[in-house]
Amino acid sequence: MAATERIFVDFVAGVLSETLADDGTTLKGTFLASLPEVADPEFVALTLDPQEVDGAPEVVWVTAHSSASDEATVVRAREGTVAREHVSGTGAVGAATAAAL
């Protein structure tokens, strides 16, 4: 089943603790522990590099996350963005996006 049920989160932001390759699907960072449990068909939208420090921002959808975990499974290049590498220390934020499901 595809991710179709968006979960909105408030004040989730931090930095990646490991580099996310352009084809990677596991996001790591202590800020992720603030996310709720996420399971199919739910998702949480996050924006990587929202301040365009290393390039254009990328929207990813968290499609699997266990409560209090610092890891999450993501679907890349959502909402018209392009997947690219994000180095350790890249900012991430759970903010409003113009989701087009």
C-alpha positions as CSV (number, residue, x, y, z in Angstrom):
1,M,0.0,0.0,0.0
2,A,1.2,3.5,-0.7
3,A,1.7,6.2,1.9
4,T,-1.6,8.1,1.9
5,E,-2.3,9.2,5.4
6,R,-0.3,12.2,6.5
7,I,0.7,12.7,10.1
8,F,1.5,16.4,11.0
9,V,4.2,17.0,13.6
10,D,5.1,20.2,15.4
11,F,8.6,21.5,16.2
12,V,10.6,18.5,14.8
13,A,14.0,19.7,13.7
14,G,17.6,18.7,13.9
15,V,20.6,17.4,11.9
16,L,21.4,14.1,10.3
17,S,23.9,12.1,12.3
18,E,25.1,10.1,9.2
19,T,25.3,10.9,5.5
20,L,22.3,9.9,3.4
21,A,23.4,8.8,0.0
22,D,21.4,9.9,-3.0
23,D,19.8,6.4,-3.1
24,G,19.7,5.8,0.6
25,T,16.4,5.1,2.4
26,T,17.4,5.1,6.1
27,L,17.5,8.5,7.8
28,K,19.5,8.8,11.1
29,G,19.5,11.6,13.7
30,T,18.6,12.1,17.4
31,F,15.8,14.5,16.4
32,L,13.9,11.6,14.9
33,A,13.1,10.3,18.4
34,S,10.6,13.1,18.6
35,L,8.5,11.6,15.9
36,P,5.5,9.4,16.7
37,E,5.3,5.8,15.5
38,V,4.7,5.7,11.7
39,A,3.4,2.7,9.8
40,D,1.9,2.1,6.4
41,P,-0.2,3.9,5.1
42,E,0.9,6.8,7.3
43,F,3.8,9.2,6.5
44,V,5.5,12.3,8.0
45,A,6.9,14.9,5.6
46,L,10.4,16.2,6.4
47,T,12.5,18.7,4.4
48,L,16.2,18.1,4.2
49,D,18.5,21.0,3.8
50,P,15.7,23.6,4.0
51,Q,18.1,26.5,4.0
52,E,19.8,25.3,0.8
53,V,23.2,25.1,2.4
54,D,24.5,22.4,0.0
55,G,21.8,22.5,-2.8
56,A,18.1,22.5,-3.3
57,P,16.0,21.2,-0.4
58,E,14.6,17.7,-0.7
59,V,11.2,16.6,0.8
60,V,11.2,13.0,2.1
61,W,8.3,11.0,3.5
62,V,9.0,9.0,6.7
63,T,7.0,5.8,6.1
64,A,8.3,3.7,9.0
65,H,9.4,4.8,12.4
66,S,9.3,3.2,15.8
67,S,8.6,5.4,18.8
68,A,11.7,7.0,20.3
69,S,14.0,5.6,17.6
70,D,16.7,7.8,16.0
71,E,16.2,6.0,12.6
72,A,13.5,6.2,10.1
73,T,12.7,4.7,6.7
74,V,12.0,7.3,4.0
75,V,10.7,7.6,0.5
76,R,12.9,10.0,-1.4
77,A,12.2,12.9,-3.8
78,R,8.6,13.7,-2.8
79,E,6.6,16.7,-3.8
80,G,8.6,17.6,-6.9
81,T,12.0,17.5,-5.3
82,V,15.1,15.6,-6.4
83,A,17.0,13.0,-4.3
84,R,20.6,14.0,-3.6
85,E,23.3,13.2,-1.1
86,H,22.9,14.9,2.3
87,V,26.0,14.8,4.5
88,S,26.2,14.3,8.2
89,G,25.2,17.6,9.9
90,T,22.6,18.5,7.2
91,G,19.5,20.2,8.7
92,A,16.1,18.6,8.6
93,V,12.7,20.0,9.6
94,G,9.2,18.8,9.9
95,A,7.4,21.8,8.4
96,A,4.4,22.5,6.2
97,T,4.8,21.5,2.6
98,A,2.5,21.8,-0.4
99,A,1.8,18.0,-0.4
100,A,0.2,16.8,-3.6
101,L,-0.8,13.3,-3.0
